[in-house]
C-alpha cells in the first residue's frame, strides 16, 4: 500500500476518533463534585495519563503509520517532563498533590503550553477548554493554600510557589546540643581527621566549595556535596535520594570507605566511650546508650536547626517592597516565566522532586568528560530506565555561596549555571541581561544563621 494511501486511512480513522471524543472533551465535570474529583475527571476525559505515565494507555491509532510515530514521540517527551501517576493516585485517595506537580500544572495551563499545538493533530480529545482551565487553576490555588500554606508571606504573595524559610521548627534542644558536638567530632572517622563539618562547613554555605569532597587519606568522593542548610525541608537526602531523612543521611558518611572510612559503629562507639564527660551527657538524653541510631538521631536533630531565614527575598515576600531592586524583581519574574519555579518550589526553592538532567539537550555528551556511576542519578538506586540521569532537585537557598554547581561540580560560577540550566532544562539561550537579572535574584536568597548574615568564610557563633 502506498504511503499516501496509508496516511489518508490513518487520518480517516483519527477523524472517527475525534467524533467519538468530542462530547468527552467538552463535558464539564459536575459542580457538585469536590474540587479534587473535578480535576480527576479532567485528567480522565483529557487522557493526561495516556502520555504522562510510565505505563501509558496508548490510543488505538498509536499503531498506525504517521499518527503512531507522533503519538509515541509525544509520550516519550511528556514523561521526561512530568509523570502524573502519583498526582492521579493522590487525587483518588484524597491526599495532597506534590508542590512540584501543582506548579507544573499551573504553569502549563496558565501559559497554554500543554497540550502543545501539534498535539491537537492526533490528540484532539486531550485539549483543554477555557472552563476546564479555570477549574484547574482555581484548584491549584486552593490546594496549595490548604496543604502548603504560605502563612509567613504577605497576603498578596500567599499563592506564590515559594514560601519564606521559618525562623525555627520544633526540636529537642538536649539532642541538638549533642548533635552539634557530634557534627563537629572527627572521631566519627577512622583516623580522627574528618567530621561532618569538613564537607558541610557552616562558614562556607554548608558546603566545602570543592567539586568533590576530601575524605580520609585525601580520597575524593564522586559527587558534589549538597548544602546542609535547610536540608530538613528536602523530601529525600543525597542527589540520588538514597536516604529517606536526615538521620539516615547522617549514617552514610561515617561508614563510607571514601569519606570517614570507619569500619563499624562499634569502632566509633569505642572511641566515644573513652570520653566520660560526653558519654554521661549522651546517656542522660539517650538512656539506651550509643548506637548508630542514637548517634545519627542526635546529628539529625542538630541539622534541623540549620535554617537560614530572613534573606532579602524572604523580607520581600513578607511585605517589604524595598527589599529587592528592580533588577532583582525582574530576575524573579524571569525565574517564574522560564519555568524555574515549577521544580524549584517550596521554602528551599527545590528539594521536592527528581528531575531529568538534560530535558532539551544531552548535557553529559556536551560535558565532554567520562561518565561515572554518580551521573546515573536516581537510577543508581532503582536501576529503572526512567530514573537514568534524574537527580533530586537542589534547593537554591544560599546558592550564591555554594559554588561549584551541579552534582558533578563542573560549573564554577552562578551565571554559568543559570545559562546552562536555561539551555538544558528550558531549551532557551538567554540574553546576557536576563542571565544577569536571574543571577541577581538568586543572590537575594542568602539568609541568616542565628541572626547573622551568611557570607563566604564569615565567622559564625
Secondary structure, DSSP 8 states (H G I E B T S, - for coil): --HHHHHHHHHHHHHHHHHHHHHHHH----TTS-HHHHHHHHHHHHTGGGTSSTT----GGGGSTTHHHHHHHHHHHHHHH---HHHHHHHHHT----HHHHHHHHHHHHHT-SS-GGGGGT-GGG---HHHHHHHHHHHHHHHHHHS--TTS-GGGTT-S-----S-----HHHHHHHHHHHT-GGGSTTS---HHHHSBGGGTTB-SSSS-B-GGG-B-SS-----TTGGG-SSBSTT--BSSHHHHHHHHTT-TTTT--S-HHHHHHHHHT-HHHHHHHHHH-TT---HHHHHHHHHHHHTT------HHHHHHTT-TTSS-HHHHHHHHHHHHTTHHHHS-TTTT--S-EEES-SSS-HHHHH-S---GGGGBTHHHH--GGGTTEEE----TTGGGS-SBTTTT-B-SHHHHHHHHIIIII-----HHHHHHHHHHHHTT--EETTEE--TT----
